Amino acid sequence: MGLLQIRELNKRFGGVKALDCVDLEVNQGEIVGLIGPNGAGKSTLFAVITAYLKSDNGNVIFNGINLQGLRTDQIAKLGMVRTFQIVRPIKEMNVRENIMVGAFINTNKVSLANKIAYETLDFIGMSEKSEYNISALTLADKKRLEVGRALATSPKLILLDEVMAGLTPSESHDAVKLIRRINDELKITLIIVEHVMEVIMPLSKKIVVLDYGAKIAEGTPHEVSINPLVISAYLGSFDAKSGVKLHDSTS
């Protein structure tokens, strides 16, 4: 049994099918890339999995537990958390206090939450900014902080929603290094929504492609890059080995 199993997940907004009978299985230790055109349902899938939105039907089973009816905080306690495409730090708190919010998922002791926060800040490379106000942070810092707050919950699975959007190539490179460390050193499983193919293809063991709310492909980066449905819907011509997009099907 995989760490995460999604079966026939559906979500409508009025007459629009945001998720159309989506099936997905993620195994412990994997990095899974979730790609697709804008409006394909990627963020909606994250929201439904973590109970920010209620599905119309279908099942989400995490670590052997059916999540139907559970709240977001209960799911976080089980070990699954997400980040957001638009970062959401708590502006009234400094960097360390923002990290502590994540730690409080599993403890009500301030001293322990503070210890977890310092350890997390050291891991993500923000120790020197622990007492900074949020207004003093760059976008890259805020995205790293969002990842840190997720890490402070002691997760088994993190859903990263466009964590590299808006970053420079150098900042994206640093973000990729952090993601690899999270996976390699902490043994945390990740599902990553990302539009930068040069980043997500080499990073992922498996790629899942959504289009109009439906899963149209799943496989290795190479398998997905040569899939005619994916080429037509999203990728154009893409060389998975070199990481070069040769032609954009949407242009």
C-alpha positions as a printed Julia matrix, in Angstrom:
251×3 Matrix{Float64}:
   0.0    0.0     0.0
   1.28   3.47   -0.92
   1.7    6.29    1.58
  -1.06   8.23   -0.2
  -3.89   6.67   -2.2
  -6.43   8.79   -4.06
  -9.39   7.01   -5.6
 -11.98   8.49   -8.0
 -11.74  11.98   -6.53
 -14.25  14.47   -7.93
 -14.84  18.16   -7.31
 -17.24  20.51   -9.12
 -17.59  24.27   -8.96
 -21.04  24.81  -10.43
 -20.93  23.25  -13.88
 -17.13  23.07  -13.99
 -15.39  19.79  -13.19
 -12.29  20.88  -11.29
 -11.35  17.25  -10.52
 -12.63  14.46  -12.72
 -12.31  10.99  -11.21
  -8.64  11.41  -10.25
  -6.67   8.34   -9.15
  -3.16   8.66   -7.74
  -0.81   6.63   -5.58
   2.34   8.0    -3.96
   4.87   5.73   -2.28
   7.0    6.5     0.76
  10.18   8.37   -0.16
   9.11   9.5    -3.63
   9.29  12.96   -5.14
   6.26  13.23   -7.43
   5.85  16.1    -9.87
   2.29  17.29  -10.57
   2.08  19.3   -13.78
  -0.5   20.6   -16.23
  -1.8   23.81  -17.8
  -3.2   26.65  -15.7
  -6.65  25.64  -14.47
  -5.9   21.92  -14.77
  -6.89  21.26  -11.14
  -3.49  20.96   -9.47
  -4.06  23.37   -6.58
  -7.64  22.13   -6.23
  -6.3   18.6    -5.81
  -3.98  19.81   -3.03
  -6.87  21.66   -1.36
  -9.15  18.61   -1.43
  -6.45  16.21   -0.22
  -5.75  18.41    2.82
  -9.44  19.28    3.53
  -9.28  22.97    2.62
 -12.01  21.97    0.16
 -14.52  19.13    0.48
 -14.64  16.63   -2.38
 -17.94  15.7    -4.01
 -16.98  12.03   -3.83
 -13.99   9.73   -3.82
 -11.51   8.64   -1.17
  -8.18   9.9     0.13
  -6.26   7.36    2.21
  -3.08   8.52    3.93
  -0.81   6.08    5.72
  -3.69   3.59    5.85
  -6.24   6.09    7.26
  -9.28   7.3     5.32
  -9.29  11.1     5.62
 -12.99  11.55    4.87
 -14.53  13.97    7.35
 -11.24  15.01    8.97
 -10.24  18.65    9.45
  -7.06  20.21    8.06
  -5.39  20.29   11.5
  -6.23  16.63   12.09
  -4.68  15.72    8.74
  -1.58  17.75    9.64
  -1.26  15.8    12.91
  -1.32  12.59   10.87
   1.69  13.89    8.92
   0.46  15.56    5.71
   0.8   19.3     5.17
   0.86  21.71    2.23
   2.37  25.03    1.23
   0.65  27.65   -0.89
   1.45  29.22   -4.23
   0.85  32.64   -2.63
   2.89  32.62    0.57
   0.95  33.15    3.78
   3.28  34.12    6.65
   1.69  35.57    9.77
   2.8   39.19    9.51
   2.34  39.95   13.2
   4.92  37.29   14.11
   8.64  37.16   13.41
  10.34  34.35   11.47
  10.93  32.07   14.47
   7.38  32.52   15.74
   5.99  31.62   12.31
   7.92  28.35   12.45
   6.66  27.72   15.98
   3.07  27.78   14.65
   3.87  24.61   12.71
   5.42  22.96   15.75
   2.29  23.62   17.84
   0.45  21.04   15.7
   2.13  18.36   17.83
   2.9   20.08   21.15
   1.47  22.73   23.46
   4.82  23.35   25.14
   6.36  26.68   24.16
   9.88  25.52   25.02
   9.62  22.48   22.73
   8.05  24.49   19.91
  10.87  27.01   20.24
  13.48  24.24   20.1
  11.86  22.78   16.98
  11.77  26.23   15.41
  15.5   26.81   15.95
  16.35  23.34   14.58
  14.14  23.93   11.55
  15.62  27.37   10.88
  19.09  25.84   10.98
  18.04  23.15    8.48
  16.52  25.62    5.99
  19.4   28.06    6.33
  17.56  30.94    8.03
  19.02  30.89   11.55
  20.47  34.38   11.17
  17.0   35.7    10.29
  15.14  34.08   13.19
  14.07  37.39   14.74
  13.39  39.24   11.46
  10.02  40.8    10.83
   8.2   39.28    7.86
   8.36  42.65    6.04
  12.17  42.34    5.93
  12.11  39.06    3.98
  12.56  38.58    0.25
  10.11  36.41   -1.71
  12.67  33.59   -1.67
  12.95  33.91    2.13
   9.17  33.82    2.52
   8.91  30.68    0.41
  11.68  29.05    2.42
   9.87  30.09    5.61
   6.68  28.46    4.33
   8.58  25.22    3.76
  10.11  25.54    7.22
   6.71  25.95    8.87
   5.59  22.76    7.12
   8.74  20.94    8.28
   8.09  21.98   11.88
   4.94  19.82   11.88
   7.14  16.68   11.57
   5.45  15.6     8.32
   5.61  12.35    6.42
   4.34  14.05    3.23
   4.59  17.68    2.08
   2.6   19.08   -0.84
   4.57  21.97   -2.36
   2.5   24.35   -4.51
   4.77  26.26   -6.91
   7.43  26.87   -4.31
   9.74  28.23   -7.03
   7.27  30.6    -8.71
   8.71  34.1    -9.01
  12.23  33.09   -8.0
  15.42  33.87   -9.91
  17.38  30.94  -11.43
  19.85  31.14   -8.53
  17.04  31.13   -5.95
  15.35  28.22   -7.73
  18.64  26.3    -7.63
  18.81  26.83   -3.86
  15.17  25.72   -3.5
  15.9   22.51   -5.43
  18.87  21.79   -3.13
  16.63  22.23   -0.08
  13.96  19.92   -1.53
  16.54  17.23   -2.23
  17.87  17.52    1.35
  14.34  17.22    2.74
  13.85  14.04    0.74
  17.33  12.54    1.19
  18.12  13.45    4.79
  14.69  13.67    6.44
  13.12  10.9     4.29
  10.03  13.03    3.69
   7.86  12.27    0.66
   6.97  15.23   -1.57
   4.41  16.06   -4.23
   5.4   19.2    -6.11
   3.31  21.43   -8.37
   5.68  23.32  -10.63
   5.53  24.92  -14.09
   9.28  25.14  -14.68
   9.96  21.92  -16.57
  13.72  22.32  -16.32
  13.26  22.05  -12.54
  10.5   19.5   -12.02
  11.6   16.88  -14.59
  15.08  16.15  -13.16
  13.8   16.47   -9.58
  10.93  13.98   -9.79
  10.93  10.2    -9.81
   7.39  10.2   -11.18
   5.34  12.8   -13.06
   1.53  13.06  -13.0
  -0.22  15.25  -15.55
  -3.65  16.84  -15.1
  -5.71  18.53  -17.8
  -9.25  19.88  -17.28
  -9.32  18.15  -13.89
  -8.52  14.68  -15.26
  -5.3   12.69  -15.04
  -4.09  12.25  -18.62
  -0.68  10.69  -17.96
   1.57   9.23  -15.27
   5.07   7.84  -15.52
   8.76   8.65  -15.47
   9.81  12.1   -16.72
  10.94  10.54  -19.99
   7.7    8.61  -20.48
   5.63  11.71  -19.83
   7.78  13.92  -22.07
   7.06  11.73  -25.12
   3.38  11.09  -24.37
   1.33  12.53  -27.27
  -1.52  13.61  -24.98
   0.85  15.55  -22.76
   2.66  17.12  -25.68
  -0.64  18.27  -27.15
  -2.1   19.54  -23.88
   0.9   21.1   -22.22
   4.53  20.33  -22.91
   5.04  20.81  -26.6
   8.36  19.18  -27.4
  10.51  18.67  -24.33
  13.78  16.82  -23.92
  13.57  15.22  -20.47
  17.25  14.25  -20.53
  18.62  17.73  -21.23
  15.77  19.61  -19.54
  15.25  21.83  -22.59
  11.8   22.83  -23.81
  12.04  22.75  -27.59
   8.57  23.95  -28.45
   5.64  25.24  -26.4
   2.37  23.65  -27.5
   0.43  26.63  -26.15
   2.33  29.23  -28.16
